Every structure is written in C-alpha cells, then in structure tokens.
Amino acid sequence: MRITALACVAAGAATLAGCGSSYDPGHAKRPRFATSAPLLNAKRDPTFLAYAVPESDLHLFPATRSAEFAVHGIDVSKYQGDIDWEQVKESGVAFAFIKATEGGDKADSKFQYNWAAAKAAGVPRGAYHFVYWCRPPHEEIANFASVVPNDPDALPPVLDVEPTPESKSCKRTLYRDEAIRDMRVMLEAMERHYGKKPIIYSSVDFYQAILQPDALSEYPIWVRSTKYHPKVRYGDRKWTFWQYRSDGRVPGIVGAVDQNTFNGSHEHWRGWLASTTGMKAAPVAAAAPKPIVDERAANKLIEDDPAMLKGVEKGAYEKDAPAQSGPIPPAGIEGQPDKG
C-alpha cells in the first residue's frame, strides 16, 4: 500500500466542506490513496475511506454523539498560546494531551510550561510525539525522551501518526509494511523508556490506508473523527480516546481547541487512570460542571481529514520551534537506523 499526495483543489474561497473525505472526485485526477484496502462502498466513497456502516444509517452516527460520553478532555500545542490551566480544570476538563515533539529535533515551544502548569492545576496530562516520516525511528524517540520527563503520574505517551502530503521537506511515500515496522520500533522504545504501553493517535486517512483493520491492535488507539462517530470510519476497532472536535471552546483557552472523550463512564475512567498512572480521578462533585453539549448542527460538522484543514494545523512541521542538536538516545531506547 502507499499514500500519495493530493492537494485539495477548490475554486475561490473554499470551505472545509470542499475538502477531505467527502470531496467531489471531479476536483482531482486521482484519489489521495493508492491502497488495496477493501472498499465497502467504492462508488459512494472514491477516496478509499470506506464507510463501516451502511450509508442509509449515517445519520445515526454524527460526531455530536460525543455528548453521550461522560469524560471529556483536550489536546493542545503552542497554537493554543498561553493557557490558564486553573480555568481549564474548573471547566470540567478531565485530561489533556500536550504536544511535546515532532520528528528528530523539534520541540513544541509551549510544552514545558503546559506540562508543569497542567500538573499544578490537577489536570491529568500526557505528552504526544508527531511523527515526521523522514527521520529514523530511534532519532524520533530519542528526541521525545530528551524533552518529556519520565513522570509516573503522566498519562501514557502518544505516537501521533498521520500522512503529511503537504510537507515540503519530506516526500517519502508511505507503504503499509514499512510504516507499521517503523511505528513498532517507536512504540516499543516508548514503552521501554516510560514503562507504560503507548497510545496510537491516528487520523481517519492514515487508519484506512495503514492500520485497518487490526494492525498494532495490542496498543490503545486514539481516533480522530470530527464528522461521524468512530463506528463509521473505524468499524469495530476498540478505541480508548476519540477526538471529536477541532473547533471547541474551553474556558482558559483563547480560540479553538481540540476536544476529546474517553470511551467509558466516570467509574471506568477512574479505574483506567489508576491502572495506568496510579492517580485517582477527582470525584464528581455534587455541583459538577454542566454536561458537554455539542451544539453543532449536521451542516456544521467539519471534515474528518486533518491534512485538509486550512491554515496552521497541529501537524505542521515546526521550523520555528527550538531545535535540539543531536539528542543522545537514553539508555534502553536505542534503536537501529531506519533503512527503509
């Protein structure tokens, strides 16, 4: 399998609805993926992002069903600016994933502040690494380990895997076997160093082309789907976290922020948090924050594919972030150079 680049072509001032998984195939000469993944409905879905539920049932699975879940959190990077973590905590945010690194030598400029301030506010937090596919796996994880402390109270580390066809500096074509091989090297290195089984974050397109249906299923998965419930795009794959919105609003953060939910009740969350970090989740107070209500109407649900979002995305390669010169892999996480 391979992932090939395709620009989202639109006339004039295009909207998000003109890109991503529901784009008009007439806008392009070829689909975004050349993949042998099974097509459940190729005629309806020419981008190879096959629906896992019948088309007639799609209306039953909007992303707004995220409101059915009890435990909600956020993920942030330098693009959220200066965050007031006390306000974030008071708003009912139960967890946060914080961008730490990207590739072999890039660090998020707000990571150290966010990491310390979130903990001080009592928000359970974990760190994530965005994979840059043109660096050897051992360099990527050495970078992550040099930035992210081995904190017993932290959530498991996250490996963020997405295709990056818009990258100007990495033109590598991703083949399924090679991508899974590199991911396994990075995931095993993370687990050795931090003593926790890492979480895989995957965009819809990466999952459909590389991970479906059960590649690396021994690892928890954090799925992105901002238009549909995960059932639509990820089928029966069991997920732990779901990123259901990228235009959310949370007190303490100026501007939009990604919102996520945990797959379980408050009781399930307390058990999961204790088993992975030893922390005890804060009890649900009598005057608990108002339940999350997703007010988006069907015509306001944005597209699934983060690569098609306009402007600055979470996955943009951070050339302006502080570089680290030649991080040395800590003991126990050395790997062999990537020969692929």
Contacts in CASP RR format, 6 or more apart in sequence:
PFRMAT RR
TARGET T0000
AUTHOR 0000-0000-0000
METHOD contacts of the structure
MODEL  1
MRITALACVAAGAATLAGCGSSYDPGHAKRPRFATSAPLLNAKRDPTFLA
YAVPESDLHLFPATRSAEFAVHGIDVSKYQGDIDWEQVKESGVAFAFIKA
TEGGDKADSKFQYNWAAAKAAGVPRGAYHFVYWCRPPHEEIANFASVVPN
DPDALPPVLDVEPTPESKSCKRTLYRDEAIRDMRVMLEAMERHYGKKPII
YSSVDFYQAILQPDALSEYPIWVRSTKYHPKVRYGDRKWTFWQYRSDGRV
PGIVGAVDQNTFNGSHEHWRGWLASTTGMKAAPVAAAAPKPIVDERAANK
LIEDDPAMLKGVEKGAYEKDAPAQSGPIPPAGIEGQPDKG
1 33 0 8 1.000
1 34 0 8 1.000
1 35 0 8 1.000
1 36 0 8 1.000
1 37 0 8 1.000
1 175 0 8 1.000
1 176 0 8 1.000
1 209 0 8 1.000
1 210 0 8 1.000
2 33 0 8 1.000
2 34 0 8 1.000
2 35 0 8 1.000
2 173 0 8 1.000
2 174 0 8 1.000
2 175 0 8 1.000
2 176 0 8 1.000
3 32 0 8 1.000
3 33 0 8 1.000
3 34 0 8 1.000
3 35 0 8 1.000
3 163 0 8 1.000
3 165 0 8 1.000
3 173 0 8 1.000
3 174 0 8 1.000
3 205 0 8 1.000
3 206 0 8 1.000
3 209 0 8 1.000
3 210 0 8 1.000
4 30 0 8 1.000
4 32 0 8 1.000
4 33 0 8 1.000
4 34 0 8 1.000
4 165 0 8 1.000
4 173 0 8 1.000
5 32 0 8 1.000
5 165 0 8 1.000
5 166 0 8 1.000
6 28 0 8 1.000
6 30 0 8 1.000
6 31 0 8 1.000
6 32 0 8 1.000
6 165 0 8 1.000
7 166 0 8 1.000
8 14 0 8 1.000
8 18 0 8 1.000
8 19 0 8 1.000
8 20 0 8 1.000
8 23 0 8 1.000
8 27 0 8 1.000
8 308 0 8 1.000
9 27 0 8 1.000
9 28 0 8 1.000
10 18 0 8 1.000
10 19 0 8 1.000
10 27 0 8 1.000
14 310 0 8 1.000
16 302 0 8 1.000
16 303 0 8 1.000
16 308 0 8 1.000
16 309 0 8 1.000
16 310 0 8 1.000
17 302 0 8 1.000
17 303 0 8 1.000
18 24 0 8 1.000
18 27 0 8 1.000
18 303 0 8 1.000
19 303 0 8 1.000
19 305 0 8 1.000
19 308 0 8 1.000
19 309 0 8 1.000
20 47 0 8 1.000
20 303 0 8 1.000
20 304 0 8 1.000
20 305 0 8 1.000
20 307 0 8 1.000
20 308 0 8 1.000
21 45 0 8 1.000
21 47 0 8 1.000
21 49 0 8 1.000
21 204 0 8 1.000
21 205 0 8 1.000
21 227 0 8 1.000
21 303 0 8 1.000
21 304 0 8 1.000
21 305 0 8 1.000
22 227 0 8 1.000
22 303 0 8 1.000
23 47 0 8 1.000
23 308 0 8 1.000
25 31 0 8 1.000
25 46 0 8 1.000
25 47 0 8 1.000
31 46 0 8 1.000
31 47 0 8 1.000
31 48 0 8 1.000
32 47 0 8 1.000
32 48 0 8 1.000
32 165 0 8 1.000
32 205 0 8 1.000
33 47 0 8 1.000
33 48 0 8 1.000
33 205 0 8 1.000
33 208 0 8 1.000
33 209 0 8 1.000
35 48 0 8 1.000
35 176 0 8 1.000
35 208 0 8 1.000
35 209 0 8 1.000
37 48 0 8 1.000
37 50 0 8 1.000
37 208 0 8 1.000
37 209 0 8 1.000
37 212 0 8 1.000
38 50 0 8 1.000
39 45 0 8 1.000
39 48 0 8 1.000
39 50 0 8 1.000
40 50 0 8 1.000
40 51 0 8 1.000
40 52 0 8 1.000
41 50 0 8 1.000
41 51 0 8 1.000
41 55 0 8 1.000
42 48 0 8 1.000
42 50 0 8 1.000
44 51 0 8 1.000
44 55 0 8 1.000
45 51 0 8 1.000
47 205 0 8 1.000
48 208 0 8 1.000
48 209 0 8 1.000
49 204 0 8 1.000
49 205 0 8 1.000
49 208 0 8 1.000
49 233 0 8 1.000
49 304 0 8 1.000
50 208 0 8 1.000
51 58 0 8 1.000
51 232 0 8 1.000
51 233 0 8 1.000
52 231 0 8 1.000
52 232 0 8 1.000
52 233 0 8 1.000
52 234 0 8 1.000
52 235 0 8 1.000
52 236 0 8 1.000
53 60 0 8 1.000
53 61 0 8 1.000
53 231 0 8 1.000
53 232 0 8 1.000
53 235 0 8 1.000
58 228 0 8 1.000
58 232 0 8 1.000
59 298 0 8 1.000
61 228 0 8 1.000
61 229 0 8 1.000
61 231 0 8 1.000
61 232 0 8 1.000
62 227 0 8 1.000
62 228 0 8 1.000
62 229 0 8 1.000
62 298 0 8 1.000
62 301 0 8 1.000
63 225 0 8 1.000
63 226 0 8 1.000
63 227 0 8 1.000
63 228 0 8 1.000
63 229 0 8 1.000
63 244 0 8 1.000
63 245 0 8 1.000
63 294 0 8 1.000
63 296 0 8 1.000
63 301 0 8 1.000
64 294 0 8 1.000
64 296 0 8 1.000
64 301 0 8 1.000
65 229 0 8 1.000
66 72 0 8 1.000
66 229 0 8 1.000
66 242 0 8 1.000
66 244 0 8 1.000
66 245 0 8 1.000
66 259 0 8 1.000
66 261 0 8 1.000
66 292 0 8 1.000
66 294 0 8 1.000
67 291 0 8 1.000
67 292 0 8 1.000
67 293 0 8 1.000
67 294 0 8 1.000
69 242 0 8 1.000
69 261 0 8 1.000
69 262 0 8 1.000
69 263 0 8 1.000
69 264 0 8 1.000
69 292 0 8 1.000
70 262 0 8 1.000
70 264 0 8 1.000
70 265 0 8 1.000
70 266 0 8 1.000
70 269 0 8 1.000
71 94 0 8 1.000
71 95 0 8 1.000
71 261 0 8 1.000
71 262 0 8 1.000
71 264 0 8 1.000
71 265 0 8 1.000
71 266 0 8 1.000
71 268 0 8 1.000
71 269 0 8 1.000
72 92 0 8 1.000
72 93 0 8 1.000
72 94 0 8 1.000
72 259 0 8 1.000
72 260 0 8 1.000
72 261 0 8 1.000
72 262 0 8 1.000
72 292 0 8 1.000
73 93 0 8 1.000
73 94 0 8 1.000
73 95 0 8 1.000
73 96 0 8 1.000
73 259 0 8 1.000
73 260 0 8 1.000
73 261 0 8 1.000
73 262 0 8 1.000
74 88 0 8 1.000
74 93 0 8 1.000
74 95 0 8 1.000
74 96 0 8 1.000
74 97 0 8 1.000
74 250 0 8 1.000
74 253 0 8 1.000
74 257 0 8 1.000
74 258 0 8 1.000
74 259 0 8 1.000
74 260 0 8 1.000
75 96 0 8 1.000
75 97 0 8 1.000
75 98 0 8 1.000
75 99 0 8 1.000
75 128 0 8 1.000
75 243 0 8 1.000
75 257 0 8 1.000
75 258 0 8 1.000
75 260 0 8 1.000
75 314 0 8 1.000
76 83 0 8 1.000
76 96 0 8 1.000
76 97 0 8 1.000
76 98 0 8 1.000
76 99 0 8 1.000
76 110 0 8 1.000
76 114 0 8 1.000
76 253 0 8 1.000
76 257 0 8 1.000
76 258 0 8 1.000
77 98 0 8 1.000
77 99 0 8 1.000
77 108 0 8 1.000
77 110 0 8 1.000
77 314 0 8 1.000
78 99 0 8 1.000
78 108 0 8 1.000
78 109 0 8 1.000
78 110 0 8 1.000
78 111 0 8 1.000
78 318 0 8 1.000
78 321 0 8 1.000
79 312 0 8 1.000
79 314 0 8 1.000
80 110 0 8 1.000
80 253 0 8 1.000
80 254 0 8 1.000
80 255 0 8 1.000
80 257 0 8 1.000
81 110 0 8 1.000
81 253 0 8 1.000
81 254 0 8 1.000
82 110 0 8 1.000
82 113 0 8 1.000
82 254 0 8 1.000
83 110 0 8 1.000
83 114 0 8 1.000
83 117 0 8 1.000
83 252 0 8 1.000
83 253 0 8 1.000
84 251 0 8 1.000
84 252 0 8 1.000
84 253 0 8 1.000
85 114 0 8 1.000
85 117 0 8 1.000
85 118 0 8 1.000
85 120 0 8 1.000
85 121 0 8 1.000
85 122 0 8 1.000
85 123 0 8 1.000
85 252 0 8 1.000
86 121 0 8 1.000
87 251 0 8 1.000
87 252 0 8 1.000
88 96 0 8 1.000
88 118 0 8 1.000
88 121 0 8 1.000
88 123 0 8 1.000
88 250 0 8 1.000
88 251 0 8 1.000
88 252 0 8 1.000
88 253 0 8 1.000
89 121 0 8 1.000
89 122 0 8 1.000
89 123 0 8 1.000
90 251 0 8 1.000
90 289 0 8 1.000
91 250 0 8 1.000
91 251 0 8 1.000
91 252 0 8 1.000
91 289 0 8 1.000
92 288 0 8 1.000
92 289 0 8 1.000
93 123 0 8 1.000
93 250 0 8 1.000
94 123 0 8 1.000
94 124 0 8 1.000
94 262 0 8 1.000
94 269 0 8 1.000
94 281 0 8 1.000
94 282 0 8 1.000
95 123 0 8 1.000
95 124 0 8 1.000
95 125 0 8 1.000
95 126 0 8 1.000
95 155 0 8 1.000
95 260 0 8 1.000
95 262 0 8 1.000
96 114 0 8 1.000
96 118 0 8 1.000
96 123 0 8 1.000
96 124 0 8 1.000
96 125 0 8 1.000
96 126 0 8 1.000
97 125 0 8 1.000
97 126 0 8 1.000
97 127 0 8 1.000
97 128 0 8 1.000
97 155 0 8 1.000
97 158 0 8 1.000
97 222 0 8 1.000
97 260 0 8 1.000
98 108 0 8 1.000
98 111 0 8 1.000
98 114 0 8 1.000
98 115 0 8 1.000
98 118 0 8 1.000
98 125 0 8 1.000
98 126 0 8 1.000
98 127 0 8 1.000
98 128 0 8 1.000
99 108 0 8 1.000
99 111 0 8 1.000
99 127 0 8 1.000
99 128 0 8 1.000
99 130 0 8 1.000
99 314 0 8 1.000
100 107 0 8 1.000
100 108 0 8 1.000
100 111 0 8 1.000
100 115 0 8 1.000
100 127 0 8 1.000
100 128 0 8 1.000
100 129 0 8 1.000
100 144 0 8 1.000
100 147 0 8 1.000
100 148 0 8 1.000
101 107 0 8 1.000
101 108 0 8 1.000
101 111 0 8 1.000
101 129 0 8 1.000
101 130 0 8 1.000
101 140 0 8 1.000
101 143 0 8 1.000
101 144 0 8 1.000
101 147 0 8 1.000
101 148 0 8 1.000
102 108 0 8 1.000
102 129 0 8 1.000
102 130 0 8 1.000
102 132 0 8 1.000
102 315 0 8 1.000
102 317 0 8 1.000
102 318 0 8 1.000
102 321 0 8 1.000
103 129 0 8 1.000
103 130 0 8 1.000
103 131 0 8 1.000
103 132 0 8 1.000
103 135 0 8 1.000
103 139 0 8 1.000
103 140 0 8 1.000
103 143 0 8 1.000
103 317 0 8 1.000
104 132 0 8 1.000
104 135 0 8 1.000
104 139 0 8 1.000
104 140 0 8 1.000
104 142 0 8 1.000
104 143 0 8 1.000
104 327 0 8 1.000
105 139 0 8 1.000
105 143 0 8 1.000
105 323 0 8 1.000
105 324 0 8 1.000
105 325 0 8 1.000
105 326 0 8 1.000
105 327 0 8 1.000
106 132 0 8 1.000
106 143 0 8 1.000
106 317 0 8 1.000
106 318 0 8 1.000
106 319 0 8 1.000
106 321 0 8 1.000
106 323 0 8 1.000
107 143 0 8 1.000
107 147 0 8 1.000
107 321 0 8 1.000
107 322 0 8 1.000
107 323 0 8 1.000
107 324 0 8 1.000
108 318 0 8 1.000
108 321 0 8 1.000
109 318 0 8 1.000
109 320 0 8 1.000
109 321 0 8 1.000
109 322 0 8 1.000
111 127 0 8 1.000
111 147 0 8 1.000
111 148 0 8 1.000
114 125 0 8 1.000
115 125 0 8 1.000
115 127 0 8 1.000
115 148 0 8 1.000
115 149 0 8 1.000
118 125 0 8 1.000
119 125 0 8 1.000
119 151 0 8 1.000
119 153 0 8 1.000
122 282 0 8 1.000
124 153 0 8 1.000
124 155 0 8 1.000
124 273 0 8 1.000
124 277 0 8 1.000
124 279 0 8 1.000
124 281 0 8 1.000
125 154 0 8 1.000
125 155 0 8 1.000
126 154 0 8 1.000
126 155 0 8 1.000
126 156 0 8 1.000
126 157 0 8 1.000
126 158 0 8 1.000
127 144 0 8 1.000
127 147 0 8 1.000
127 148 0 8 1.000
127 154 0 8 1.000
127 157 0 8 1.000
127 158 0 8 1.000
128 157 0 8 1.000
128 158 0 8 1.000
128 159 0 8 1.000
128 160 0 8 1.000
128 201 0 8 1.000
129 140 0 8 1.000
129 141 0 8 1.000
129 143 0 8 1.000
129 144 0 8 1.000
129 157 0 8 1.000
129 158 0 8 1.000
129 159 0 8 1.000
129 160 0 8 1.000
129 186 0 8 1.000
130 160 0 8 1.000
130 162 0 8 1.000
130 314 0 8 1.000
130 315 0 8 1.000
131 140 0 8 1.000
131 159 0 8 1.000
131 160 0 8 1.000
131 161 0 8 1.000
131 162 0 8 1.000
131 182 0 8 1.000
131 183 0 8 1.000
131 186 0 8 1.000
132 140 0 8 1.000
132 164 0 8 1.000
132 167 0 8 1.000
132 170 0 8 1.000
132 317 0 8 1.000
133 164 0 8 1.000
133 170 0 8 1.000
133 172 0 8 1.000
133 174 0 8 1.000
133 179 0 8 1.000
133 182 0 8 1.000
134 169 0 8 1.000
134 170 0 8 1.000
134 171 0 8 1.000
134 172 0 8 1.000
135 338 0 8 1.000
136 337 0 8 1.000
136 338 0 8 1.000
137 182 0 8 1.000
137 183 0 8 1.000
137 185 0 8 1.000
137 186 0 8 1.000
137 189 0 8 1.000
137 335 0 8 1.000
137 338 0 8 1.000
138 185 0 8 1.000
138 189 0 8 1.000
138 329 0 8 1.000
138 333 0 8 1.000
138 334 0 8 1.000
138 335 0 8 1.000
138 336 0 8 1.000
138 337 0 8 1.000
138 338 0 8 1.000
139 327 0 8 1.000
140 186 0 8 1.000
141 185 0 8 1.000
141 186 0 8 1.000
141 189 0 8 1.000
141 190 0 8 1.000
141 193 0 8 1.000
141 329 0 8 1.000
141 333 0 8 1.000
142 327 0 8 1.000
142 328 0 8 1.000
142 329 0 8 1.000
142 330 0 8 1.000
142 333 0 8 1.000
143 324 0 8 1.000
143 327 0 8 1.000
144 157 0 8 1.000
144 190 0 8 1.000
145 193 0 8 1.000
145 327 0 8 1.000
145 329 0 8 1.000
145 330 0 8 1.000
145 333 0 8 1.000
146 324 0 8 1.000
146 327 0 8 1.000
146 328 0 8 1.000
146 330 0 8 1.000
147 324 0 8 1.000
148 154 0 8 1.000
148 157 0 8 1.000
150 193 0 8 1.000
150 194 0 8 1.000
152 277 0 8 1.000
152 278 0 8 1.000
153 277 0 8 1.000
153 278 0 8 1.000
153 279 0 8 1.000
154 194 0 8 1.000
154 277 0 8 1.000
155 199 0 8 1.000
155 276 0 8 1.000
155 277 0 8 1.000
156 194 0 8 1.000
156 196 0 8 1.000
156 197 0 8 1.000
156 198 0 8 1.000
156 199 0 8 1.000
156 220 0 8 1.000
156 276 0 8 1.000
157 190 0 8 1.000
157 194 0 8 1.000
157 196 0 8 1.000
157 198 0 8 1.000
157 199 0 8 1.000
158 198 0 8 1.000
158 199 0 8 1.000
158 200 0 8 1.000
158 201 0 8 1.000
158 222 0 8 1.000
159 183 0 8 1.000
159 186 0 8 1.000
159 187 0 8 1.000
159 190 0 8 1.000
159 198 0 8 1.000
159 199 0 8 1.000
159 200 0 8 1.000
159 201 0 8 1.000
160 201 0 8 1.000
160 314 0 8 1.000
160 315 0 8 1.000
161 179 0 8 1.000
161 183 0 8 1.000
161 200 0 8 1.000
161 201 0 8 1.000
161 202 0 8 1.000
161 203 0 8 1.000
161 206 0 8 1.000
161 210 0 8 1.000
162 202 0 8 1.000
162 203 0 8 1.000
162 205 0 8 1.000
162 206 0 8 1.000
162 306 0 8 1.000
162 307 0 8 1.000
162 315 0 8 1.000
163 174 0 8 1.000
163 203 0 8 1.000
163 205 0 8 1.000
163 206 0 8 1.000
163 209 0 8 1.000
163 307 0 8 1.000
164 170 0 8 1.000
164 307 0 8 1.000
164 315 0 8 1.000
164 317 0 8 1.000
165 307 0 8 1.000
166 307 0 8 1.000
167 317 0 8 1.000
169 317 0 8 1.000
170 317 0 8 1.000
174 209 0 8 1.000
174 210 0 8 1.000
176 209 0 8 1.000
176 210 0 8 1.000
176 215 0 8 1.000
178 340 0 8 1.000
179 210 0 8 1.000
180 210 0 8 1.000
180 211 0 8 1.000
180 215 0 8 1.000
180 216 0 8 1.000
182 338 0 8 1.000
183 200 0 8 1.000
183 216 0 8 1.000
184 216 0 8 1.000
185 335 0 8 1.000
185 336 0 8 1.000
185 338 0 8 1.000
187 198 0 8 1.000
187 200 0 8 1.000
187 216 0 8 1.000
187 219 0 8 1.000
189 332 0 8 1.000
189 333 0 8 1.000
189 335 0 8 1.000
190 198 0 8 1.000
190 333 0 8 1.000
191 197 0 8 1.000
191 198 0 8 1.000
192 332 0 8 1.000
192 333 0 8 1.000
193 330 0 8 1.000
193 332 0 8 1.000
193 333 0 8 1.000
196 276 0 8 1.000
197 218 0 8 1.000
197 219 0 8 1.000
197 220 0 8 1.000
198 219 0 8 1.000
199 219 0 8 1.000
199 220 0 8 1.000
199 221 0 8 1.000
199 222 0 8 1.000
199 240 0 8 1.000
199 241 0 8 1.000
200 211 0 8 1.000
200 216 0 8 1.000
200 219 0 8 1.000
200 220 0 8 1.000
200 221 0 8 1.000
200 222 0 8 1.000
201 221 0 8 1.000
201 222 0 8 1.000
201 223 0 8 1.000
201 224 0 8 1.000
201 243 0 8 1.000
202 211 0 8 1.000
202 221 0 8 1.000
202 222 0 8 1.000
202 223 0 8 1.000
202 224 0 8 1.000
203 224 0 8 1.000
203 304 0 8 1.000
203 305 0 8 1.000
203 306 0 8 1.000
203 307 0 8 1.000
204 223 0 8 1.000
204 224 0 8 1.000
204 225 0 8 1.000
204 233 0 8 1.000
204 234 0 8 1.000
204 304 0 8 1.000
204 305 0 8 1.000
205 304 0 8 1.000
205 305 0 8 1.000
205 307 0 8 1.000
207 223 0 8 1.000
207 233 0 8 1.000
207 234 0 8 1.000
207 237 0 8 1.000
208 233 0 8 1.000
211 221 0 8 1.000
212 234 0 8 1.000
212 237 0 8 1.000
213 235 0 8 1.000
213 236 0 8 1.000
213 237 0 8 1.000
214 237 0 8 1.000
217 237 0 8 1.000
217 238 0 8 1.000
220 239 0 8 1.000
220 240 0 8 1.000
220 241 0 8 1.000
221 234 0 8 1.000
221 237 0 8 1.000
221 238 0 8 1.000
221 239 0 8 1.000
221 240 0 8 1.000
222 239 0 8 1.000
222 240 0 8 1.000
222 241 0 8 1.000
222 242 0 8 1.000
222 243 0 8 1.000
222 260 0 8 1.000
223 230 0 8 1.000
223 233 0 8 1.000
223 234 0 8 1.000
223 237 0 8 1.000
223 239 0 8 1.000
223 241 0 8 1.000
223 242 0 8 1.000
223 243 0 8 1.000
224 242 0 8 1.000
224 243 0 8 1.000
224 304 0 8 1.000
224 306 0 8 1.000
225 232 0 8 1.000
225 233 0 8 1.000
225 234 0 8 1.000
225 242 0 8 1.000
225 243 0 8 1.000
225 244 0 8 1.000
225 304 0 8 1.000
226 243 0 8 1.000
226 244 0 8 1.000
226 245 0 8 1.000
226 246 0 8 1.000
226 301 0 8 1.000
226 302 0 8 1.000
226 303 0 8 1.000
226 304 0 8 1.000
227 301 0 8 1.000
227 302 0 8 1.000
227 303 0 8 1.000
227 304 0 8 1.000
228 301 0 8 1.000
228 304 0 8 1.000
230 237 0 8 1.000
230 239 0 8 1.000
230 242 0 8 1.000
233 304 0 8 1.000
238 263 0 8 1.000
239 263 0 8 1.000
240 262 0 8 1.000
240 263 0 8 1.000
240 272 0 8 1.000
241 260 0 8 1.000
241 261 0 8 1.000
241 262 0 8 1.000
241 263 0 8 1.000
242 260 0 8 1.000
242 261 0 8 1.000
242 263 0 8 1.000
243 258 0 8 1.000
243 259 0 8 1.000
243 260 0 8 1.000
244 259 0 8 1.000
244 260 0 8 1.000
244 261 0 8 1.000
244 294 0 8 1.000
245 258 0 8 1.000
245 259 0 8 1.000
245 294 0 8 1.000
245 296 0 8 1.000
246 256 0 8 1.000
246 258 0 8 1.000
246 259 0 8 1.000
246 302 0 8 1.000
246 306 0 8 1.000
246 309 0 8 1.000
247 256 0 8 1.000
247 302 0 8 1.000
248 256 0 8 1.000
248 257 0 8 1.000
248 258 0 8 1.000
248 259 0 8 1.000
249 255 0 8 1.000
249 256 0 8 1.000
249 257 0 8 1.000
250 257 0 8 1.000
250 259 0 8 1.000
258 314 0 8 1.000
259 292 0 8 1.000
261 292 0 8 1.000
262 268 0 8 1.000
262 269 0 8 1.000
262 272 0 8 1.000
266 281 0 8 1.000
266 284 0 8 1.000
269 281 0 8 1.000
270 280 0 8 1.000
270 281 0 8 1.000
271 281 0 8 1.000
273 279 0 8 1.000
273 280 0 8 1.000
273 281 0 8 1.000
274 280 0 8 1.000
274 281 0 8 1.000
302 309 0 8 1.000
303 309 0 8 1.000
306 313 0 8 1.000
306 314 0 8 1.000
306 315 0 8 1.000
307 313 0 8 1.000
329 335 0 8 1.000
END
